Amino acid sequence: MDTKELRKLNMKELEEKAANISVEMSKLYFDLSSGKSKNVAKLKALRKDLARVKTIISELRIINEK
């Protein structure tokens, strides 16, 4: 997920994307713990994507407060 694409989204879309990533991460955690999946790289990528989305959300909140 590219940061430029994320910055084009509004606050509601970003919050939905963060929720979707969190759900996907929890499913992947479960699959990893049960042995269904061994794709640890996907988990790392999701964590980074979630961090990007949350960073942009907090930037938008700071801008909107001013």
Secondary structure, DSSP 8 states (H G I E B T S, - for coil): --HHHHHTS-HHHHHHHHHHHHHHHHHHHHHHHHTS---HHHHHHHHHHHHHHHHHHHHHHHHHH-
